[in-house]
Amino acid sequence: MPGETGIMTVCPLASGSKGNAYWIDTGDTAILVDAGISLRQLTRRTAEIERRLEQVEHVFITHEHADHIKGLQVFFKRFRPTLWASRGTLRRLRPVIPEGLNVRMLNGHVEEASGFRVEAVKVSHDADDPLAYRFECGDRSVAVITDLGDWGEREARLASGADVFICEANHDIHMLQSGPYPAFLKARVRSPRGHLSNLQGANLSLTAVQRGTKHIVLSHLSEQNNSPSLALDVFMQALERHSANVVLEAAAQHTLGPYIQLPFKPGTIRDKQTVHSWKGDV
């Protein structure tokens, strides 16, 4: 009906090196981005926001590392949503995909998933075809960009103007350098195929904010090499001179949230240049 509005809910269920999962729903359709915690934890945390896992129609996987797929095999024993991922990720997931599951391969085209318009771009991470996502429904949008060691215009365009931007802030470079990780792991984390530092994530968020983004959620914070207060301070310093209206929050490993609800108008998609960035590996 003309003028009808709905509510889009966005909530990280877990975010960090030990497991990642992000919930997005519109009331009519629920999607899950990654399933890196156990089914028990997924069930408990969705219940905390008064949701149920059987509501999930689509699961989008960023890449095959354990902290993003840990709960996937058991999840598929109970539920049969559509699985979306890149060709490389699907290849890695073959052992956990049950026969008969509806599987969709993302290859750079904009897709439609039960009312969501989905864009994906390949990111720089040491995985097989890793992806970042943007989900749009009606006049609202959410970008999930995590697990990447560097960023450029592709990622900036994906995040630009998103109502909620879930952005990696993995480590403080000084804590990493002086911390307990062995040298090879420190080199991996700070490499262009590793993870974004607080400053790198803040600079990506600044670009998004300058193009209209208003709500930033810091994600994938390292428990050894970062802290929420430190990461938030770095982002605040980067953003404070450019917009007083940006909401900054941090997702956590062991508790869910932030819980975000956005009124939206179904059937309206913002005019935005489509991001076509790769065609998958062959």
C-alpha positions in Angstrom: 0.0 0.0 0.0 1.2 3.6 -0.7 3.0 5.0 2.3 3.3 1.6 4.0 6.4 1.3 6.2 8.3 -1.7 7.6 11.1 -2.3 10.0 14.6 -3.6 9.0 16.5 -5.2 11.9 20.3 -5.5 11.9 22.2 -7.2 14.7 25.6 -8.8 14.9 25.2 -12.1 16.8 28.9 -12.5 17.3 32.0 -10.7 15.9 35.6 -11.5 16.4 38.4 -14.0 15.8 36.4 -16.8 17.5 33.3 -16.6 15.4 31.2 -14.2 13.3 27.5 -14.1 12.4 25.2 -11.1 11.4 21.4 -11.1 11.4 19.4 -8.9 9.0 15.6 -9.1 8.6 12.6 -7.1 7.3 9.9 -9.0 9.2 9.1 -10.9 6.0 12.6 -12.1 5.2 15.5 -13.0 7.4 19.1 -13.5 6.2 22.2 -14.6 8.0 25.7 -13.4 7.0 28.2 -16.1 8.1 27.6 -18.8 10.7 30.9 -18.9 12.6 29.5 -19.9 16.0 27.8 -23.1 17.2 24.2 -23.8 16.5 23.5 -23.6 20.2 25.0 -20.1 20.4 23.1 -19.1 17.2 19.9 -20.3 18.7 20.4 -18.6 22.0 21.4 -15.3 20.5 18.6 -15.2 18.0 16.2 -15.9 20.8 17.6 -12.9 22.7 16.3 -10.7 19.9 13.1 -12.6 19.8 13.9 -14.3 16.5 14.1 -18.0 15.4 16.7 -19.7 13.1 13.9 -21.3 11.1 13.0 -17.8 9.9 16.3 -17.6 8.0 15.6 -18.0 4.2 19.1 -17.1 3.0 22.7 -17.6 4.3 25.5 -15.5 2.8 29.1 -16.6 3.5 32.0 -14.2 3.2 34.7 -16.9 3.0 35.6 -20.3 4.3 37.7 -19.6 7.4 36.5 -21.5 10.5 35.4 -18.4 12.4 32.8 -17.7 9.6 31.5 -21.2 8.9 32.0 -23.1 12.2 28.3 -23.7 12.8 27.3 -24.2 9.2 27.3 -28.0 8.9 25.1 -28.5 12.0 22.9 -25.6 10.9 22.2 -27.4 7.6 21.2 -30.6 9.4 18.3 -28.6 11.0 17.4 -25.9 8.4 17.5 -25.6 4.6 17.8 -22.0 3.6 19.4 -21.0 0.3 23.2 -20.8 0.6 25.0 -18.0 -1.3 28.8 -17.7 -1.8 31.5 -17.2 -4.4 32.6 -20.1 -6.6 35.8 -20.5 -4.6 34.1 -20.5 -1.2 31.5 -23.0 -2.4 34.3 -25.2 -3.5 35.8 -25.1 0.0 32.3 -25.7 1.5 31.6 -28.9 -0.4 32.1 -31.2 2.6 29.4 -29.4 4.6 26.8 -28.8 1.9 24.1 -31.5 2.2 22.5 -33.1 -0.9 19.6 -31.2 -2.2 20.4 -27.8 -0.6 19.6 -24.8 -2.7 22.9 -23.2 -3.6 23.5 -20.0 -5.5 26.9 -18.9 -6.7 27.7 -15.2 -6.6 29.8 -14.0 -9.6 29.7 -10.2 -9.7 26.1 -9.7 -10.7 23.5 -8.0 -8.6 21.2 -10.7 -7.2 17.6 -10.7 -5.8 16.9 -12.7 -2.6 13.3 -12.6 -1.4 13.0 -8.8 -1.7 16.7 -8.0 -0.9 18.9 -6.6 -3.6 22.4 -8.1 -3.0 25.7 -6.9 -4.3 29.0 -8.6 -3.6 32.6 -7.6 -4.3 35.8 -9.6 -3.9 38.1 -8.4 -1.2 41.8 -8.9 -0.4 42.1 -11.7 2.2 44.0 -15.0 2.3 40.9 -17.1 1.4 39.5 -18.6 -1.8 37.4 -15.8 -3.4 36.3 -13.9 -0.2 33.5 -11.4 -0.5 32.0 -8.3 1.1 28.3 -7.6 0.8 25.7 -4.9 0.5 22.0 -5.7 1.1 19.2 -3.3 0.1 15.5 -3.6 0.8 13.2 -0.8 0.0 15.0 2.4 0.8 17.4 0.9 3.4 20.8 -0.7 3.0 23.4 -2.6 5.0 27.1 -3.1 4.0 29.2 -5.9 5.6 32.9 -5.4 4.9 35.1 -7.5 7.1 38.2 -9.8 6.8 40.3 -7.8 4.3 43.9 -6.5 4.5 43.4 -3.5 2.2 40.6 -1.5 0.6 40.0 0.6 -2.4 37.3 2.2 -4.5 35.3 -1.1 -4.8 34.8 -1.4 -1.1 34.2 2.4 -0.7 31.4 2.3 -3.3 29.9 -0.7 -1.6 29.7 1.1 1.7 28.8 4.5 0.4 25.4 5.7 1.7 24.6 2.5 3.5 22.3 3.1 6.5 24.4 0.6 8.5 28.0 -0.1 7.6 29.6 -3.1 9.5 33.3 -2.3 9.1 36.3 -4.3 10.2 38.5 -2.8 12.9 40.6 -5.8 13.7 43.7 -4.5 15.4 45.7 -1.6 16.8 49.0 -1.8 14.9 51.1 -1.0 18.0 49.3 -3.6 20.1 49.9 -6.1 17.4 53.6 -5.4 17.0 54.2 -5.6 20.8 51.7 -8.4 21.5 52.0 -12.2 21.9 51.5 -13.4 18.3 54.5 -15.1 16.6 56.2 -13.1 13.9 54.6 -15.0 11.0 51.1 -14.4 12.4 51.8 -10.7 13.0 53.0 -10.5 9.3 49.8 -12.2 8.1 47.5 -9.9 10.1 49.1 -6.7 8.9 49.6 -7.9 5.3 47.4 -6.6 2.3 45.6 -10.0 2.5 45.2 -10.0 6.3 42.9 -7.7 8.4 42.2 -4.0 8.6 43.7 -2.0 11.4 41.7 0.5 13.3 43.2 3.3 11.2 42.5 1.5 7.9 38.9 0.8 8.9 38.4 4.4 10.1 39.7 5.7 6.8 37.3 3.5 4.9 34.4 4.6 7.1 35.4 8.2 6.6 35.0 7.7 2.8 31.6 6.1 3.4 30.5 8.9 5.7 31.5 11.5 3.2 29.2 9.8 0.8 26.2 9.6 3.2 26.7 6.7 5.6 25.4 7.6 9.1 25.8 4.4 11.3 29.1 2.5 11.7 29.4 -0.8 13.5 33.0 -1.8 14.2 33.5 -5.6 13.7 36.0 -8.4 14.1 37.9 -6.7 16.9 40.9 -8.9 18.1 40.7 -9.7 21.8 44.6 -9.8 21.9 45.4 -6.8 19.7 42.6 -4.3 20.2 40.0 -3.0 22.5 36.6 -1.5 21.8 37.5 1.8 23.5 40.7 2.1 21.5 39.1 1.3 18.2 36.2 3.7 18.8 38.6 6.5 19.7 40.5 6.0 16.4 37.2 6.1 14.4 35.9 9.1 16.3 39.1 11.1 15.7 38.8 10.3 12.0 35.2 11.2 11.7 34.6 14.0 14.2 35.6 16.9 11.9 33.4 15.6 9.1 30.0 14.8 10.6 28.5 15.2 14.1 25.6 12.9 13.2 27.4 9.6 12.8 26.6 6.8 15.2 29.6 4.7 16.2 29.2 1.3 17.9 31.3 -1.8 18.3 30.2 -5.4 17.9 31.6 -8.0 20.4 32.6 -11.6 20.5 30.7 -12.9 23.4 27.6 -10.8 23.4 25.2 -9.8 20.6 24.5 -6.3 19.5 24.2 -3.5 18.7 20.5 -4.1 18.0 19.5 -1.7 15.2 16.0 -1.1 13.8 15.4 1.1 10.8 12.0 2.1 9.4 11.9 1.5 5.7 9.5 1.9 2.7 9.2 -1.5 0.9 9.5 -1.5 -2.9 11.8 1.5 -3.1 15.5 1.1 -4.0 17.8 4.0 -3.9 19.4 5.2 -7.1 23.0 3.9 -6.8 25.6 2.9 -9.3 25.8 -0.9 -9.3 29.1 -2.4 -8.3 30.3 -5.0 -10.7 33.8 -6.0 -9.8 34.6 -9.6 -10.6 33.3 -12.6 -12.4 34.4 -15.3 -10.0 37.3 -17.7 -10.6 37.1 -20.5 -13.1 
